[in-house]
Amino acid sequence: MLNFWEKLKAKAEPIIALAPMAGFTDMAFRQICSSYGADVVYAEMASAAALFYADDKNDNGTMDLLKWEAKKEGKYVVQLFGSQPEHFATAARLVTEKIQPHGLDINFGCPVGKIIKQGAGADLMQNLPRARAVIEAVLANSSLPLSIKIRAASGSVSAVNFLESLADLPIAAVMIHGRSLSQGFSGEIDFSLVNKIRPFFKGVILINGGIVDLNSAQQALALSGADGLGLARGALSRPWLFQEIKENKKIIYSLEDVITLMYRHASLLVELKGEAALLEWRKQSCWYVQALPGASQLRSRLVQVSTIADLKNIFLDYGFNY
Ligand SMILES: Cc1cc2nc3c(=O)[nH]c(=O)nc-3n(C[C@H](O)[C@H](O)[C@H](O)COP(=O)(O)O)c2cc1C
């Protein structure tokens, strides 16, 4: 039987995924992106260690972070980070049983200091024996299709070396952030990687990095030959980019369209997580307005929002009554 990645690939259209973003790809944002046509949506990365140490008495909130609504989201993938195979074994089993997502993913790309220090994220990509042990632990404890997210290179290990060393494992998909660890979050994307790994990597290949509009999406697909795309920061400011790519046409959002979308997002968040969640949403609101005229003035007010009433008042000043 085909796994969901293979089924998506069989449609012969590019697979468009919302890439994982800690602090952003929560249930509300995943639902927004799914409504614009995202095929696959990744959760915020979750700590395998936190899941390992959680039990019925000591729920440290990680399970809560992973909740989802099947009817309103695309194919849902939970990403785990960590460095200990035994943590991944327990985490994979727990998430598979209790959360029941469509797929599991392992983070091999995070450059953040506190993640690297624990041998996780991009540091794990440099440790081939441990990376293999972690992948095998997940495969042994879950029947869900497993994907991995890697960088173009981490230290002396390139995406090609890394995937070649794992070629015997049944990895269903890879999302390649086409920048090396030393590049961080800016600079050129290495589109040539996809063709280099095709001969030995049999799963679905998504390319990620720098996709901010229809033009860069078309370019990434054409230059890489990937099966699809992972959208990250581009989706934060323009969630409708999924629809633009799916329909292959530019969609112009007016000030009113953007404000209506922001209001919809904020209302959904309050419905799902309560009004306190608007404090986290402040940073997200800044992404929406960055390209709007008068953005800095609007931003300075949005970063003070605490309630839906605050938001309504701001939008009223711009002539929009919700
Ligand atoms: C705020 C933020 C949080 C992120 N969190 C994660 C994460 O949890 N897991 C992960 O694999 N990548 C994470 N990433 C990396 C993105 O998924 C993506 O690979 C990167 O931003 C490059 O894509 P872009 O140029 O389209 O933004 C994060 C990126 C940002 C900006």
Ligand as a Chemical Component Dictionary entry (heavy atoms), coordinates in Angstrom:
data_LIG
# 
_chem_comp.id                   LIG 
_chem_comp.type                 NON-POLYMER 
_chem_comp.pdbx_formal_charge   0 
_chem_comp.three_letter_code    LIG 
# 
loop_
_chem_comp_atom.comp_id 
_chem_comp_atom.atom_id 
_chem_comp_atom.alt_atom_id 
_chem_comp_atom.type_symbol 
_chem_comp_atom.charge 
_chem_comp_atom.model_Cartn_x 
_chem_comp_atom.model_Cartn_y 
_chem_comp_atom.model_Cartn_z 
_chem_comp_atom.pdbx_ordinal 
LIG C1  C1  C 0 10.995 31.100 13.399 1  
LIG C2  C2  C 0 11.471 29.829 12.750 2  
LIG C3  C3  C 0 11.291 28.627 13.403 3  
LIG C4  C4  C 0 11.744 27.446 12.809 4  
LIG N1  N1  N 0 11.518 26.256 13.448 5  
LIG C5  C5  C 0 11.884 25.082 12.835 6  
LIG C6  C6  C 0 11.539 23.828 13.412 7  
LIG O1  O1  O 0 10.869 23.736 14.450 8  
LIG N2  N2  N 0 11.977 22.702 12.767 9  
LIG C7  C7  C 0 12.682 22.757 11.585 10 
LIG O2  O2  O 0 13.041 21.718 11.031 11 
LIG N3  N3  N 0 12.976 23.939 11.011 12 
LIG C8  C8  C 0 12.579 25.081 11.602 13 
LIG N4  N4  N 0 12.822 26.279 10.968 14 
LIG C9  C9  C 0 13.447 26.289 9.645  15 
LIG C10 C10 C 0 12.402 26.364 8.528  16 
LIG O3  O3  O 0 11.581 25.214 8.498  17 
LIG C11 C11 C 0 13.081 26.523 7.153  18 
LIG O4  O4  O 0 13.905 25.415 6.928  19 
LIG C12 C12 C 0 13.934 27.789 7.054  20 
LIG O5  O5  O 0 13.278 28.901 7.617  21 
LIG C13 C13 C 0 14.307 28.081 5.588  22 
LIG O6  O6  O 0 13.155 28.343 4.829  23 
LIG P1  P1  P 0 12.716 29.859 4.408  24 
LIG O7  O7  O 0 13.923 30.495 3.790  25 
LIG O8  O8  O 0 11.583 29.631 3.457  26 
LIG O9  O9  O 0 12.286 30.530 5.667  27 
LIG C14 C14 C 0 12.404 27.476 11.554 28 
LIG C15 C15 C 0 12.578 28.704 10.907 29 
LIG C16 C16 C 0 12.117 29.862 11.480 30 
LIG C17 C17 C 0 12.302 31.168 10.740 31 
# 
loop_
_chem_comp_bond.comp_id 
_chem_comp_bond.atom_id_1 
_chem_comp_bond.atom_id_2 
_chem_comp_bond.value_order 
_chem_comp_bond.pdbx_ordinal 
LIG C1  C2  SING 1  
LIG C2  C3  SING 2  
LIG C2  C16 DOUB 3  
LIG C3  C4  DOUB 4  
LIG C4  N1  SING 5  
LIG C4  C14 SING 6  
LIG N1  C5  DOUB 7  
LIG C5  C6  SING 8  
LIG C5  C8  SING 9  
LIG C6  O1  DOUB 10 
LIG C6  N2  SING 11 
LIG N2  C7  SING 12 
LIG C7  O2  DOUB 13 
LIG C7  N3  SING 14 
LIG N3  C8  DOUB 15 
LIG C8  N4  SING 16 
LIG N4  C9  SING 17 
LIG N4  C14 SING 18 
LIG C9  C10 SING 19 
LIG C10 O3  SING 20 
LIG C10 C11 SING 21 
LIG C11 O4  SING 22 
LIG C11 C12 SING 23 
LIG C12 O5  SING 24 
LIG C12 C13 SING 25 
LIG C13 O6  SING 26 
LIG O6  P1  SING 27 
LIG P1  O7  DOUB 28 
LIG P1  O8  SING 29 
LIG P1  O9  SING 30 
LIG C14 C15 DOUB 31 
LIG C15 C16 SING 32 
LIG C16 C17 SING 33 
# 
